[in-house]
Amino acid sequence: MNDQRFLGEFELMVLLAIIRLDNATYGVPLARELSEVRDRNVSLGSVYAALDRLEIKGFVKSTLGESTPERGGRAKRYFSVTAGGIRALQETRHVLSRLWKALPPIKGGIA
């Protein structure tokens, strides 16, 4: 069963990074932010794949900015989190918090 209300790990990180970057950003700064926070390289392709999934789910919306000479006249595609995305974040946080609180003490890497 694929419940569209819940977020995958990477989708969750992408939504949170969009909000961290003032809720109107594009792929390159998102990939850079995620790479820094995760302390490992995040490919631009994986960011755009996640953004496409999130847009299909209605959790982000995109708008085109002005075309720029440094991009060969192409416009940047800016993303922001929708109200549905905020609800999905809150619901995911709630479920994860409940799961963490219900865990027994973790010893030696085994619960």
C-alpha positions as CSV (number, residue, x, y, z in Angstrom):
1,M,0.0,0.0,0.0
2,N,1.4,3.4,-1.0
3,D,-0.1,6.0,1.3
4,Q,0.4,9.4,-0.3
5,R,0.1,11.3,3.0
6,F,3.3,9.9,4.4
7,L,6.7,11.0,3.2
8,G,9.8,9.0,2.4
9,E,13.0,9.9,4.1
10,F,14.5,11.8,1.2
11,E,11.2,13.6,0.5
12,L,11.0,14.6,4.2
13,M,14.5,16.1,4.0
14,V,13.7,17.9,0.7
15,L,10.6,19.6,2.2
16,L,12.5,20.6,5.3
17,A,15.4,22.0,3.3
18,I,12.9,24.1,1.2
19,I,11.6,25.6,4.4
20,R,15.1,26.2,5.7
21,L,15.9,28.0,2.5
22,D,13.0,30.5,2.9
23,N,10.4,28.4,1.1
24,A,11.3,29.6,-2.5
25,T,14.4,27.9,-3.8
26,Y,15.6,25.8,-6.8
27,G,17.5,22.6,-7.2
28,V,21.1,23.6,-6.9
29,P,20.8,25.3,-3.5
30,L,18.6,22.4,-2.3
31,A,21.2,19.8,-3.3
32,R,24.0,21.9,-1.7
33,E,22.0,22.3,1.6
34,L,21.2,18.6,1.7
35,S,24.8,17.6,1.0
36,E,26.0,19.8,3.8
37,V,23.4,18.6,6.3
38,R,23.8,14.9,5.4
39,D,27.6,15.3,5.1
40,R,27.6,13.4,1.8
41,N,27.1,14.2,-1.8
42,V,23.5,14.6,-3.0
43,S,23.0,14.5,-6.7
44,L,20.9,17.2,-8.5
45,G,19.0,14.4,-10.3
46,S,17.8,12.9,-7.1
47,V,16.7,16.3,-5.8
48,Y,14.7,17.0,-9.0
49,A,13.2,13.4,-8.9
50,A,12.0,14.0,-5.3
51,L,10.7,17.5,-6.2
52,D,8.7,16.0,-9.1
53,R,7.2,13.3,-6.8
54,L,6.4,16.0,-4.2
55,E,4.7,18.2,-6.8
56,I,2.6,15.3,-8.1
57,K,1.5,14.6,-4.5
58,G,0.6,18.3,-4.1
59,F,3.2,18.9,-1.4
60,V,5.2,21.5,-3.3
61,K,4.4,23.9,-6.1
62,S,6.8,25.4,-8.6
63,T,7.0,28.6,-10.4
64,L,9.3,29.8,-13.2
65,G,11.6,32.8,-12.5
66,E,13.0,35.1,-15.1
67,S,15.3,33.7,-17.7
68,T,19.0,34.4,-17.1
69,P,21.9,34.8,-19.5
70,E,24.2,32.5,-17.4
71,R,21.6,29.7,-17.9
72,G,21.5,30.2,-21.6
73,G,18.2,32.1,-21.4
74,R,16.5,29.4,-19.4
75,A,14.4,30.2,-16.3
76,K,15.0,28.8,-12.9
77,R,12.2,26.7,-11.4
78,Y,11.5,27.7,-7.8
79,F,9.8,25.4,-5.3
80,S,7.8,26.2,-2.2
81,V,6.0,23.9,0.2
82,T,2.1,23.9,0.0
83,A,-0.4,23.7,2.8
84,G,-0.7,20.0,2.0
85,G,3.1,19.6,2.3
86,I,3.0,21.3,5.7
87,R,0.2,18.9,6.8
88,A,2.3,15.9,5.5
89,L,5.3,17.2,7.4
90,Q,3.3,17.5,10.6
91,E,1.7,14.1,10.2
92,T,5.1,12.5,9.5
93,R,6.6,14.2,12.5
94,H,3.8,13.0,14.7
95,V,4.1,9.4,13.6
96,L,7.9,9.4,13.9
97,S,7.7,10.9,17.4
98,R,5.2,8.3,18.5
99,L,7.4,5.5,17.2
100,W,10.5,6.9,18.9
101,K,8.7,7.3,22.2
102,A,7.5,3.8,22.0
103,L,10.9,2.2,21.6
104,P,12.6,0.4,24.4
105,P,16.1,1.6,25.3
106,I,18.5,0.9,22.5
107,K,21.6,-1.0,23.6
108,G,24.5,-2.0,21.3
109,G,22.5,-1.0,18.2
110,I,19.7,-3.4,18.9
111,A,16.3,-2.4,20.3
